[in-house]
Structures are given as structure tokens and as C-alpha cells.
Amino acid sequence: MDPIARHKQVVKSIPYHQPPLPRGNGNIRLLRLIPNKNKTAIIKCQLFNYFLELDKSTHLYDALSYVWGNPNETLPIFIDGHVLHITTSLHAALLRLRDHSFERIIWVDAVYINQANEEEKEHQIQSMARIYGQANRVIVWLGNAGDDSNQALETIRSVAEDESTNVSNNQEAILALFQRPWFERIWVLQEVAAARHVLIMCGSAEIDGYAFCLGLELLKGFFETRKDLHGLIHSITYLIRGAIFRPKYATSRSGTNSLNICPLGELIDMYHTRKATKLHDKVYALLGMSSVDGSRAGLSPNYGVEWKELLQQLVKFLLHERVSVEEGPEKEIAVIRSKGCILAQVSSVKSDVTRDNRQKVNIFLKNTPGRLGHNKTHDVQWTLNVSAKKVEKGDIVCLLQGAPKPVIVRPCKDYFAVIRIAAFPKNKPTESGDTEWSELLQSITVFPRDFLLLWDWTE
């Protein structure tokens, strides 16, 4: 069909509107991508209802992880004979996924969820971890080929197979690949964190997620000079690498959909600098990865709540209801006031990050040896999850009144900058006296200092 005739066909078609979603845990819709041997033909799909059974580890569909792109740049596709305009980014992904001969079954958020219906979004994003966790695989779409992206992925694959591979000729291509928007977004974290199998695509090139991470691990020294990319890459590959070791998807003890990776505070420490269309998503995108029941914490997805109110609720949940919280001069800054005490000071930090995304930090105990049964002050080594803000020598470990975990802060002119809102060692029970630290925190009853803290999410 010539372009003019195709355009007339689209204009005359009835617009597609998502019908009400079937209620009930496990009910989803999937997209059947109709094959076509003509690569430029209009994309045609069918939508059908599907029920996720919990006793199955994976299901018949692929889940797509991608960046939406500019909402004003769209192209049409047909769903059950009706036209739907989707972003050019999603259109390119569907063209890449469409087979010549076989149907492909895909879960796509832009088609499945009515993005204009906030209530529907709030209900469905609580099931995102389960949807991606039970997919046969998660396909990461980085975008169309460009800046020698094919060579970049091929080099990473070659390094994974043979670490002696020479990468000097493709350094710029590799760096360009990791400056693509997908690596900066916050929602993609949950999508790959839930996955059982990850396949990464960019243009016509593709690579298995585990091989991708292995290649990057061997290229670690290559990124040392690019501090802006080093932490970003390591935090995302840490999640992708775990896909093949991930157990069968399950709900948390409370019965909610959750990956239960670690507490919410630690996830926010790690990922709060990621980009989101709405600030609310910097909380909601991490809830499904955490061990927190959002409804009990008062943090269930609700886009009707003002960001200021959500930020206050989050801080009070992570610290204590007693703390005073105000929105700072910028929307992503919380001003926190609380009573507290100083526990220790960071004496040194090991620069190397382990493969499981952890870092060694030595802290010098201050005013606590008596409580710990020691006769003199000494250093204790903590193993912490790597965070967006790096812990440095001279940082202070303090405990705010009522808080369940210590906070790591950095002295500034007339306030303390929050470096870690939830700091607690990941050491084995026999290492570094971390069980004693639990006892110490419970024993503290005097909080003599007034703390003024600034928690900045922009850095």
C-alpha cells in the first residue's frame, strides 16, 4: 500500500480506547503482535485477556522495558481494527519485535494501562513487579541503532567471552551506549529487578543480560575515569545480573506484590537520583522492589496526593513520626529537624565496589565503647549497599530519636547533609559486631543534640 493510501486508512479508522480492566489479582491484558514480511507495513495487533497463575514460574509473554520518549511524537498502530497513536520509541520497539511469520505475545504498559486514568494507573502499578516477574523474559529496548551501538554491544559480548579483547577502537561507542535515556530512568529498575531472563536490544543487535553484565564487570576499569557513568552502570547491572538466580516469583508475607529486595530506605538511598516523569514515581517505582507494605506505610500509589505531602509521609515512615519535615527551596529537598546523638565517624572508605554492589566502610566508634562492652575506642568495618551519594572519610553516623536505623550525614556550614537515610551493615552475623550494634541502638535513650538535616535528591 502506498503511503497516501495508508494515511487515509489511518485517518478513517475509529480511535482505540482501552476498555475497563478486569478487576482481580492476576488479570492482565496481552498484546498479540501480528507478523508481516513487509518491514514498513503498519503495525497490527490484537488485545486479549490473560490470567497469571501464581503456581507457574513464568508465562507465555515477553514484557517490554523501554523509555517512552517524547509524548508529542507519535505514530499510529492498529489494535483490533482501531487506531492508537503511540510514541515513536515504542513504535520502533514493536517494529523490531515483529516477526516475519510468527505471532509475538507482549506485555506493553502504554497499551495495557490507560495512562490518562490516574486511578487505573495507581491500581495497576502495584502489580508491575508480578507482571515482569512472571514474564518468560524481559526485553530491554535501548532504541534504534546509532553512534555505532552495534559495535558497542558486540564488543561487550566479546569481552564476556574473552576478557583479553581489545576495546580501544570502540570506547566512544560504548560510552555513547550508556548515555542512552533507558539507563537513567527509575521505572526500569523494577522491570529488570523482577526479571527471570533479560534480553537487551539496540537496533538490530541484541545480547543476553547475563553476558552483558559479565562483559561490563570485566570492563570495570574502563569506566573508572567516568565517575558519572560508573555508579549508574554498576547499580543497573547489579539488578540484571541476578535474573538467572532469581527464585520463583512470590508475594510478600503481607500478601502484597513485592520483590522484597531490601528496605525502602536503602533503595531510595541507592536510586533517588534516577529520572521520573512525576516526582511521585521516585517513591512508587521502588515500592514494588522493597520489603514495605505500601498501604500500611501510607505510601500506596496515589497521584492525587501532593508531592510535598508524599515526601513528608515518606520521611516520617523512614525515620519517625516525631521528626519535623518541610519541603526545601527545591521540590526534591526535604528539610528535617530532630533530636539525636552522634554514634561514630567514618575513618576510611574502601574504593572498590564488590560484584554484589556493596562497599567496605570503616567507622570510628565515638562515645559508645562502654555500651558495647569495650574498654577503648576502635574502628569497626561495615559493609553497606552502594548508594547514589558516596560515603566519605569524615562523615558522621548519628541516630535520630525514634529512628530504627542510623543516618549517615556530612557536616556543612550550618546544617548536616543526608548521605544515607537508612544505614545498617550487611555484614554476616559473626562480623564486626553488627549484632552488638542492634543492641546498642535499642539501648540509647538520651538524644542531646538538635539536628538540622537537608536531604537533597538532586545529587
SVG drawing of the C-alpha trace seen along z (x, -y; Angstrom):
<svg xmlns="http://www.w3.org/2000/svg" viewBox="-15 -28 59 52">
<polyline fill="none" stroke="black" stroke-width="0.4" points="0.0,0.0 1.4,-3.4 1.9,-6.0 -1.0,-8.2 -3.5,-5.3 -2.1,-4.1 -2.5,-7.6 -6.2,-7.7 -6.7,-4.3 -5.5,-5.5 -7.4,-8.8 -10.7,-7.0 -10.2,-4.4 -12.0,-4.5 -9.7,-5.6 -8.8,-2.9 -9.8,-3.4 -8.7,-1.0 -11.8,0.7 -12.1,1.1 -9.6,3.5 -10.8,6.7 -10.5,6.5 -8.8,9.1 -5.2,10.0 -3.7,11.8 -5.9,10.4 -3.9,8.7 -4.1,8.0 -1.6,9.0 -0.8,7.8 -0.6,10.2 1.8,8.7 0.6,9.8 3.5,10.9 4.3,9.2 7.0,9.8 7.0,6.2 9.1,4.3 7.4,1.0 3.8,2.2 1.6,0.6 1.7,2.5 -1.4,4.5 -2.2,6.1 -4.8,7.9 -5.5,7.4 -6.7,10.3 -7.3,11.0 -5.0,13.3 -4.8,14.7 -1.5,15.0 -1.4,18.2 0.9,18.0 1.9,21.6 3.7,21.0 7.2,19.6 6.9,18.0 4.2,17.4 4.0,17.2 4.6,13.5 7.6,11.1 7.5,7.9 8.9,4.8 11.2,2.4 11.7,-0.9 11.7,-4.7 8.5,-6.4 10.2,-9.3 8.5,-12.5 4.8,-12.1 4.1,-14.6 6.0,-12.5 3.7,-9.6 2.9,-7.1 -0.3,-5.0 -0.8,-1.3 -3.9,0.8 -5.4,2.7 -8.4,4.9 -9.0,2.7 -8.9,-0.6 -6.1,-3.1 -3.9,-4.0 -1.1,-6.6 2.0,-5.5 5.3,-7.2 7.9,-6.8 10.1,-5.0 7.5,-2.2 6.7,-2.1 10.4,-1.4 10.4,1.3 7.3,3.1 8.8,2.9 11.9,4.6 10.0,7.3 7.6,8.0 8.4,11.4 8.0,12.3 6.0,15.4 5.1,15.9 2.9,14.0 4.6,12.5 2.9,12.1 4.0,9.0 3.0,7.0 3.3,3.3 2.4,0.7 1.3,-2.0 -1.3,0.3 -2.4,2.2 -2.8,-0.7 -4.8,-3.8 -2.2,-6.4 -4.9,-9.2 -6.7,-7.4 -4.8,-8.0 -7.0,-5.6 -6.3,-2.8 -2.5,-3.6 -2.5,-3.5 -4.2,-0.1 -2.0,1.4 1.5,0.3 1.0,2.3 1.1,5.4 4.1,4.4 6.6,6.5 4.4,9.6 3.9,8.9 7.6,8.5 8.5,11.3 6.3,13.9 7.2,12.9 9.0,15.5 11.6,12.8 12.0,9.0 13.2,7.3 15.1,4.1 14.8,1.8 17.5,-0.8 16.4,-2.4 17.3,-2.4 20.9,-1.8 23.1,-4.9 26.6,-6.0 28.0,-2.6 25.7,-0.9 26.0,2.5 29.8,2.4 29.4,1.4 27.2,4.4 29.4,6.8 32.5,5.6 30.8,6.2 29.8,9.7 33.4,10.4 34.8,9.2 32.4,11.6 33.7,14.5 37.4,13.4 38.5,10.7 41.6,10.1 39.5,8.4 40.9,5.1 38.2,2.4 40.3,-0.7 38.7,-1.1 35.1,-1.1 35.5,-3.2 33.4,-6.1 30.7,-3.7 30.5,-2.0 30.3,-5.3 27.6,-6.6 25.5,-3.4 25.4,-4.1 24.3,-7.7 21.0,-6.5 17.9,-7.5 17.0,-4.0 19.9,-3.8 18.7,-7.0 15.0,-6.1 13.7,-4.9 10.8,-2.6 13.2,-0.3 14.8,0.7 11.8,2.7 11.3,4.1 14.8,5.8 14.9,6.4 11.8,8.7 13.0,10.4 13.9,14.1 15.6,13.6 16.8,10.4 17.5,9.7 18.9,6.4 18.2,5.0 19.5,1.9 18.7,1.6 19.3,5.0 21.8,6.0 20.9,8.0 22.7,9.6 21.8,11.8 21.5,9.9 24.0,12.1 26.6,11.8 26.0,8.1 26.8,7.8 29.8,10.1 31.3,8.1 30.8,4.8 32.3,6.4 35.4,7.2 35.4,3.6 35.1,2.1 38.5,0.3 37.4,-1.2 34.7,-3.2 36.8,-4.3 37.6,-7.6 33.9,-8.3 32.5,-8.6 29.2,-9.9 28.6,-6.6 30.4,-4.2 27.8,-4.2 24.9,-4.3 26.1,-1.3 27.0,0.7 23.7,0.2 21.7,1.4 23.9,4.4 23.7,5.5 20.0,6.0 20.2,7.6 22.9,10.0 20.7,11.6 17.9,12.5 19.1,16.1 19.4,16.7 16.0,15.3 13.6,17.7 10.0,18.2 8.0,15.0 6.2,14.8 4.2,12.3 5.5,10.9 4.3,12.1 1.7,9.5 0.2,10.8 1.2,7.8 3.1,7.9 6.7,7.3 10.2,8.3 11.4,7.9 14.9,6.9 15.6,4.7 14.0,2.0 12.6,-1.1 15.1,-3.5 18.0,-1.6 16.5,-1.6 15.9,-5.3 19.5,-5.8 20.7,-3.9 18.3,-5.2 16.8,-8.6 18.8,-10.4 17.1,-8.5 14.8,-10.4 11.0,-10.1 8.1,-11.9 6.5,-12.6 8.3,-13.0 5.8,-10.6 7.3,-7.8 10.7,-8.1 8.8,-6.5 6.2,-4.4 8.7,-2.8 10.7,-1.5 7.8,-0.2 7.5,3.0 11.2,3.7 11.1,3.1 10.0,5.1 7.5,2.5 3.7,2.8 2.8,-0.5 -0.8,-0.5 0.3,0.0 3.0,-2.7 0.5,-5.2 2.6,-5.2 0.2,-3.3 0.3,-4.9 -1.9,-7.9 -1.2,-10.6 -3.8,-12.9 -1.6,-13.5 0.7,-16.5 4.4,-15.7 5.0,-17.8 2.7,-15.6 4.1,-12.3 7.7,-13.4 6.7,-14.2 4.9,-10.9 8.0,-9.1 10.5,-10.8 8.3,-10.1 7.9,-6.5 11.7,-6.1 12.7,-8.0 9.9,-8.6 6.6,-10.5 8.3,-12.9 10.6,-14.4 9.7,-17.7 9.7,-17.7 9.3,-20.6 9.8,-20.9 13.0,-22.7 13.6,-25.5 13.6,-22.9 10.9,-20.3 13.4,-17.4 14.9,-18.7 13.5,-17.8 14.4,-19.9 14.4,-17.6 14.6,-18.6 15.0,-16.1 16.7,-15.3 19.6,-12.8 23.0,-11.7 26.3,-11.0 27.5,-7.4 30.6,-7.3 32.7,-8.9 33.8,-7.4 37.5,-6.9 38.1,-5.4 36.3,-4.1 37.4,-1.3 37.1,-2.4 36.4,0.9 32.8,2.0 32.1,5.7 30.1,7.6 27.1,7.7 27.0,3.9 28.5,3.4 31.3,1.3 33.5,1.5 33.4,-1.4 35.4,-1.8 33.8,-3.8 35.4,-5.0 33.2,-4.5 32.5,-7.6 31.1,-7.7 29.8,-4.2 32.5,-1.7 31.0,-1.4 27.7,-0.3 29.4,2.2 31.4,3.7 34.8,2.4 37.4,0.6 38.6,-1.8 37.5,-3.3 38.3,-1.4 37.4,-1.0 34.6,1.2 34.1,2.3 30.7,2.0 29.6,3.5 27.0,1.2 25.0,1.3 26.4,-1.3 24.3,-4.5 23.9,-7.3 25.8,-9.6 29.2,-8.2 30.2,-7.9 33.4,-9.8 36.0,-10.0 34.8,-12.4 31.1,-11.6 29.2,-11.1 27.0,-8.3 24.1,-9.5 20.9,-8.2 17.8,-10.4 15.2,-10.0 12.8,-7.2 14.6,-6.2 15.0,-2.4 18.4,-2.8 21.4,-5.2 21.7,-8.1 25.0,-9.0 25.4,-12.8 28.0,-15.2 28.7,-18.4 28.1,-21.6 28.2,-25.3 25.0,-25.4 23.4,-22.0 24.1,-18.4 23.6,-16.9 22.0,-13.5 24.2,-10.9 22.4,-7.8 18.9,-8.0 19.0,-4.3 22.4,-2.9 22.9,0.5 25.7,3.1 25.2,6.0 27.9,8.0 27.4,11.6 26.2,12.0 29.8,13.0 31.5,10.0 32.2,6.6 29.8,6.8 26.7,5.9 24.5,7.8 26.0,5.6 25.0,2.6 21.4,3.7 21.7,3.9 23.3,0.5 20.5,-1.2 17.9,0.3 19.9,-0.9 20.2,-4.6 17.6,-6.7 19.4,-10.1 19.3,-12.4 21.1,-15.6 21.7,-17.3 19.4,-19.3 19.9,-18.2 19.1,-20.3 19.3,-17.9 18.9,-18.6 18.1,-15.5 18.7,-16.5 17.5,-14.1 19.0,-16.0 22.6,-14.9"/>
</svg>
